[in-house]
Amino acid sequence: MMHQPEIERIGEELYFVAASPATRRLRTQAELLSQTDVPVLITGEAGSGKATAARLIHSLSLRSSFPFTSVDCGTLTGDLLESELFGSEHMGVSGQAESALGKFEQCARGTVLLEDFDAMPSAVQQRLLKLLQTREFVRCGGHAPIRVDVRVMASSDGDLEKAVAERRADQELYHRLSVFELHVPSLRARREEIPLLLGHFMNRLTRRYGVPAPRFSNALLDACQRHTWPGNLRELENFVKRFLALGDEYAALEELHLQSSLEVGSRQGSGVEPGRGNVAANEEKSSLKLLVRNAKGEAERSAIAQALEQTHWNRKAAARLLNISYRGLLYKIQEYRLAPPSENARPFGFNNLREAK
């Protein structure tokens, strides 16, 4: 029996979309976890929607009327991360004690999501473990213990068992966080949702910017469903943004074709067999990881620049070398602001592309 897709608003400009068995199962698991009050570990590839899954659990729980916040543990140094989470106390210029609340106090009775928690320095992991054990902590520079009622969730897209083995993640902290583990499937595991997600992102963006929505043709929908989307939902949304901005279906098809060619080349160059999926990506640490981190893909830019250099900036020859259309190459040259050495001093735009023809 066919199920109607579910699009559930769970925050400002944030929705949970369920249109496949994988995400419906995720929705059911999230509802069950919302009835408990223990830590949850959320795993999945980068860009797959781990923060959205955490927000879904929070929105379904009794804590939903209280704050939800997330902290990216991989972007802050140890001291900054520690004060961001636990707050700080210090003597002000007037000689009086001053304090700054951390996220755990700011989100009292709510939920804190620790993204990439395994990137935490060891000292911060130990402080987090003590908070989970006692529900108490001391502000940085302070002395008095503070009791707080807050739910902690953590997420990671890494190999946590390896991180524990290499002592980058505290074993006891990992076990305490992973009592309940929620895995968010990759977009490849739920391809049937891609047309719905394309429409969802397009509708949301056109409402935000007040512009008409271009139409997704059957050819473009087919190409999107064949694409592997290594950057998952984040990559898909960025693709829709570019398509909305440019309105050029031919260029969008060429972009998908070129990225797919680069992914095949990465697998062949690193000895990865098609179909090995996440295991191969984790084992080989191939250049495909760059495409996950950057939707536009530094690997793509590098491949185009190399082809142009090899052909002495003969664009038609470079297009043949890359196995893409001439028009698609011109679009990519403009997107990455590439220019021959003699043109580097000139502003680069569509006029230059027309002259190159």
C-alpha positions as CSV (number, residue, x, y, z in Angstrom):
1,M,0.0,0.0,0.0
2,M,1.3,3.4,-1.0
3,H,1.8,6.0,1.8
4,Q,1.3,9.7,1.5
5,P,4.5,11.6,2.0
6,E,4.8,13.5,5.3
7,I,6.3,17.0,5.5
8,E,6.4,18.0,9.2
9,R,7.4,21.5,10.3
10,I,9.6,21.2,13.3
11,G,11.1,24.7,13.5
12,E,11.6,28.0,11.8
13,E,12.3,27.2,8.1
14,L,13.0,23.6,9.2
15,Y,11.0,20.5,8.1
16,F,11.2,16.8,8.4
17,V,10.3,15.0,5.2
18,A,9.3,11.3,5.3
19,A,8.4,9.6,2.0
20,S,10.3,6.3,2.1
21,P,10.4,3.3,4.4
22,A,13.8,4.4,5.7
23,T,12.6,7.9,6.9
24,R,9.3,6.6,8.1
25,R,11.2,4.1,10.3
26,L,13.4,7.0,11.4
27,R,10.3,9.1,12.3
28,T,8.9,6.2,14.4
29,Q,12.2,5.8,16.2
30,A,12.4,9.5,16.9
31,E,8.9,9.5,18.4
32,L,9.9,6.6,20.7
33,L,13.1,8.4,21.8
34,S,11.1,11.6,22.4
35,Q,9.3,9.8,25.3
36,T,12.5,9.1,27.1
37,D,14.9,11.6,28.6
38,V,18.3,9.9,28.1
39,P,21.1,11.0,25.8
40,V,20.9,10.0,22.1
41,L,23.7,9.5,19.7
42,I,22.9,10.3,16.1
43,T,25.1,8.9,13.3
44,G,25.1,9.3,9.6
45,E,27.0,10.8,6.7
46,A,27.8,14.5,6.5
47,G,24.8,16.5,5.3
48,S,22.3,13.6,5.8
49,G,20.1,15.5,8.3
50,K,21.4,14.5,11.7
51,A,20.6,17.9,13.2
52,T,17.1,17.8,11.8
53,A,16.6,14.3,13.4
54,A,17.7,15.8,16.7
55,R,15.3,18.7,16.3
56,L,12.5,16.3,15.5
57,I,13.0,14.3,18.7
58,H,13.0,17.6,20.7
59,S,9.8,18.9,18.9
60,L,8.0,15.6,19.8
61,S,9.1,15.6,23.5
62,L,7.8,17.3,26.6
63,R,10.8,19.7,26.3
64,S,9.5,21.1,23.0
65,S,8.4,24.4,24.6
66,F,11.9,25.0,25.9
67,P,15.1,26.0,24.0
68,F,16.9,23.8,21.5
69,T,20.4,24.7,20.4
70,S,23.3,23.0,18.6
71,V,27.0,23.5,19.1
72,D,29.5,22.4,16.4
73,C,32.3,21.0,18.5
74,G,34.7,20.8,15.5
75,T,34.8,24.5,14.9
76,L,35.8,25.8,18.4
77,T,39.1,25.4,20.2
78,G,39.2,23.7,23.6
79,D,38.9,26.8,25.8
80,L,36.3,28.5,23.6
81,L,34.3,25.3,23.4
82,E,34.5,24.8,27.2
83,S,33.2,28.3,28.0
84,E,30.6,28.0,25.2
85,L,29.1,24.9,26.9
86,F,29.7,25.5,30.6
87,G,29.9,29.3,30.9
88,S,32.5,31.3,32.7
89,E,33.1,33.4,35.8
90,H,35.7,36.2,36.1
91,M,36.4,39.4,38.0
92,G,35.2,42.5,36.1
93,V,37.0,45.8,35.9
94,S,34.9,47.1,38.8
95,G,36.3,44.3,41.0
96,Q,32.9,42.5,41.1
97,A,32.4,38.9,39.9
98,E,30.9,38.6,36.5
99,S,29.5,35.5,34.9
100,A,28.5,34.4,31.4
101,L,26.0,31.6,31.0
102,G,26.9,28.6,28.8
103,K,24.6,26.7,26.5
104,F,23.7,24.1,29.2
105,E,22.3,26.9,31.4
106,Q,20.8,28.8,28.5
107,C,18.9,25.7,27.5
108,A,17.7,24.7,30.9
109,R,14.8,22.2,30.6
110,G,15.5,22.1,26.8
111,T,17.9,20.2,24.6
112,V,21.5,20.7,23.5
113,L,22.9,18.9,20.4
114,L,26.7,18.5,20.3
115,E,27.6,18.1,16.7
116,D,30.8,16.2,15.9
117,F,31.2,15.5,19.6
118,D,34.2,13.3,19.0
119,A,36.2,16.4,18.0
120,M,36.0,17.6,21.6
121,P,39.3,17.9,23.5
122,S,39.8,15.2,26.1
123,A,39.3,17.7,29.0
124,V,36.0,18.9,27.7
125,Q,34.8,15.3,27.1
126,Q,35.6,14.6,30.8
127,R,33.5,17.5,31.9
128,L,30.7,16.4,29.7
129,L,30.8,12.9,31.2
130,K,30.6,14.3,34.7
131,L,27.6,16.4,33.7
132,L,25.8,13.3,32.3
133,Q,26.7,11.4,35.5
134,T,25.7,14.0,38.1
135,R,23.7,16.7,36.2
136,E,26.0,19.2,37.8
137,F,28.9,21.2,36.5
138,V,31.1,24.2,37.5
139,R,31.6,27.2,35.2
140,C,35.0,27.9,33.9
141,G,36.8,29.9,36.5
142,G,34.1,29.2,39.0
143,H,33.9,27.1,42.2
144,A,30.3,26.5,43.0
145,P,28.6,23.5,41.4
146,I,25.5,24.3,39.3
147,R,22.7,21.8,38.9
148,V,21.0,21.8,35.5
149,D,18.1,19.9,33.9
150,V,19.0,19.6,30.2
151,R,18.8,16.8,27.6
152,V,22.0,16.1,25.7
153,M,22.2,14.7,22.2
154,A,25.4,14.1,20.2
155,S,26.1,13.5,16.6
156,S,29.0,12.3,14.5
157,D,29.7,11.3,10.9
158,G,33.0,9.6,11.8
159,D,34.0,6.1,12.8
160,L,33.4,6.3,16.5
161,E,34.7,2.8,17.4
162,K,38.0,3.8,15.7
163,A,38.0,7.1,17.6
164,V,37.6,5.2,20.9
165,A,40.3,2.8,19.9
166,E,42.6,5.7,19.1
167,R,41.6,7.4,22.4
168,R,40.2,10.5,20.5
169,A,36.8,9.7,22.1
170,D,36.4,8.7,25.7
171,Q,35.2,5.2,26.0
172,E,32.9,5.7,28.9
173,L,31.4,8.9,27.4
174,Y,30.8,7.0,24.1
175,H,29.0,4.2,25.9
176,R,26.9,6.6,27.9
177,L,25.9,8.6,24.8
178,S,25.2,5.5,22.6
179,V,22.7,3.7,24.9
180,F,20.2,4.9,22.3
181,E,21.7,5.3,18.8
182,L,19.7,6.7,15.9
183,H,21.2,6.3,12.3
184,V,20.1,8.7,9.6
185,P,20.2,7.0,6.2
186,S,22.1,8.6,3.3
187,L,20.1,10.1,0.4
188,R,21.3,7.2,-1.7
189,A,19.3,4.9,0.6
190,R,16.1,6.8,-0.1
191,R,16.2,7.8,-3.7
192,E,12.4,7.7,-4.0
193,E,12.3,10.9,-1.9
194,I,14.5,12.9,-4.3
195,P,11.6,14.3,-6.4
196,L,9.7,15.3,-3.2
197,L,12.8,16.9,-1.7
198,L,13.5,18.8,-4.9
199,G,10.0,20.2,-4.9
200,H,10.2,20.9,-1.1
201,F,13.5,22.9,-1.3
202,M,12.3,24.8,-4.4
203,N,9.0,25.8,-2.8
204,R,10.7,26.9,0.3
205,L,13.3,29.0,-1.5
206,T,10.9,30.6,-3.9
207,R,8.7,31.7,-1.0
208,R,11.8,33.1,0.8
209,Y,13.0,35.1,-2.2
210,G,9.6,35.8,-3.8
211,V,10.5,34.5,-7.3
212,P,8.7,32.0,-9.6
213,A,9.8,28.4,-9.5
214,P,11.4,26.9,-12.6
215,R,10.1,23.5,-13.6
216,F,11.9,20.2,-13.1
217,S,11.7,18.3,-16.3
218,N,11.5,14.5,-16.4
219,A,15.1,14.4,-17.7
220,L,16.4,16.5,-14.8
221,L,14.4,14.4,-12.3
222,D,15.9,11.2,-13.7
223,A,19.4,12.7,-13.6
224,C,18.9,13.7,-10.0
225,Q,17.7,10.2,-9.0
226,R,20.7,8.6,-10.7
227,H,23.2,11.0,-9.0
228,T,24.8,9.6,-5.8
229,W,24.6,12.8,-3.8
230,P,27.8,12.3,-1.7
231,G,26.9,15.5,0.2
232,N,23.3,14.3,0.8
233,L,20.6,16.8,1.7
234,R,23.1,19.7,1.9
235,E,24.3,19.0,-1.6
236,L,20.8,18.6,-2.9
237,E,19.6,21.9,-1.4
238,N,22.7,23.8,-2.8
239,F,22.0,22.3,-6.2
240,V,18.4,23.6,-6.1
241,K,19.7,27.1,-5.1
242,R,22.0,27.2,-8.1
243,F,19.2,25.9,-10.4
244,L,16.8,28.6,-9.0
245,A,19.5,31.4,-9.5
246,L,20.5,30.4,-13.0
247,G,17.3,28.8,-14.3
248,D,19.4,26.8,-16.8
249,E,18.3,23.2,-17.0
250,Y,21.0,22.3,-19.5
251,A,23.7,23.6,-17.2
252,A,22.2,21.7,-14.3
253,L,22.3,18.5,-16.2
254,E,25.9,19.1,-17.2
255,E,26.8,19.7,-13.6
256,L,25.4,16.4,-12.5
257,H,27.1,14.6,-15.4
258,L,30.5,16.2,-14.6
259,Q,30.3,15.4,-10.9
260,S,29.3,11.8,-11.6
261,S,32.2,11.5,-13.9
262,L,34.5,12.8,-11.2
263,E,33.1,10.4,-8.6
264,V,33.7,7.5,-11.0
265,G,37.3,8.7,-11.6
266,S,37.9,9.0,-7.8
267,R,36.7,5.5,-7.3
268,Q,38.8,4.1,-10.1
269,G,41.9,6.1,-9.1
270,S,41.8,4.9,-5.6
271,G,40.9,1.3,-6.4
272,V,37.4,1.5,-5.0
273,E,34.9,-0.8,-6.5
274,P,31.4,0.5,-7.4
275,G,28.8,-0.5,-4.9
276,R,31.1,-0.7,-1.8
277,G,29.4,2.5,-0.5
278,N,30.3,3.9,2.9
279,V,32.8,1.2,3.8
280,A,34.9,2.1,0.8
281,A,34.7,5.8,1.5
282,N,35.8,5.3,5.1
283,E,38.7,3.0,4.1
284,E,40.2,4.9,1.3
285,K,39.7,8.5,2.4
286,S,39.5,9.4,-1.3
287,S,39.2,12.8,-2.8
288,L,35.4,12.2,-2.8
289,K,35.5,13.4,0.8
290,L,36.1,16.9,-0.5
291,L,32.9,16.8,-2.4
292,V,31.1,16.0,0.8
293,R,32.6,19.0,2.5
294,N,32.1,21.4,-0.4
295,A,29.0,21.3,-2.5
296,K,30.7,22.9,-5.5
297,G,33.6,20.5,-5.2
298,E,37.2,21.6,-5.3
299,A,37.9,18.4,-7.2
300,E,35.6,19.6,-10.0
301,R,37.3,23.0,-10.2
302,S,40.7,21.3,-10.3
303,A,39.7,18.9,-13.0
304,I,38.4,21.7,-15.2
305,A,41.5,23.9,-14.6
306,Q,43.8,21.0,-15.5
307,A,41.9,20.3,-18.8
308,L,42.0,24.0,-19.8
309,E,45.7,24.1,-19.1
310,Q,46.4,20.9,-21.1
311,T,44.5,22.3,-24.1
312,H,46.1,25.8,-23.7
313,W,42.6,27.2,-23.0
314,N,41.0,25.8,-26.1
315,R,37.6,25.5,-24.6
316,K,36.1,23.2,-27.2
317,A,39.1,20.8,-26.9
318,A,38.8,21.0,-23.0
319,A,35.1,20.2,-23.2
320,R,35.8,17.1,-25.4
321,L,38.6,16.1,-22.9
322,L,36.1,16.3,-20.0
323,N,33.3,14.6,-22.0
324,I,30.9,17.5,-21.4
325,S,29.2,20.0,-23.7
326,Y,30.9,23.2,-24.7
327,R,28.0,25.2,-23.1
328,G,28.3,23.2,-19.9
329,L,32.0,24.0,-19.7
330,L,31.4,27.7,-20.2
331,Y,29.0,27.6,-17.3
332,K,31.5,26.0,-15.1
333,I,34.3,28.4,-16.1
334,Q,32.0,31.3,-15.1
335,E,30.9,29.5,-11.8
336,Y,34.5,29.0,-10.7
337,R,35.7,32.3,-12.1
338,L,38.5,30.7,-14.1
339,A,40.4,32.8,-16.6
340,P,43.5,32.4,-18.8
341,P,46.7,33.9,-17.3
342,S,46.5,36.8,-19.7
343,E,42.9,37.6,-18.5
344,N,43.5,37.4,-14.8
345,A,43.6,41.2,-14.5
346,R,40.2,41.7,-16.1
347,P,36.8,41.2,-14.4
348,F,35.5,37.9,-15.4
349,G,31.9,37.4,-16.5
350,F,29.6,36.4,-19.3
351,N,31.1,39.0,-21.6
352,N,34.4,37.1,-21.5
353,L,32.5,33.8,-22.2
354,R,30.9,35.3,-25.3
355,E,34.3,36.6,-26.5
356,A,35.7,33.0,-26.0
357,K,33.2,31.7,-28.5
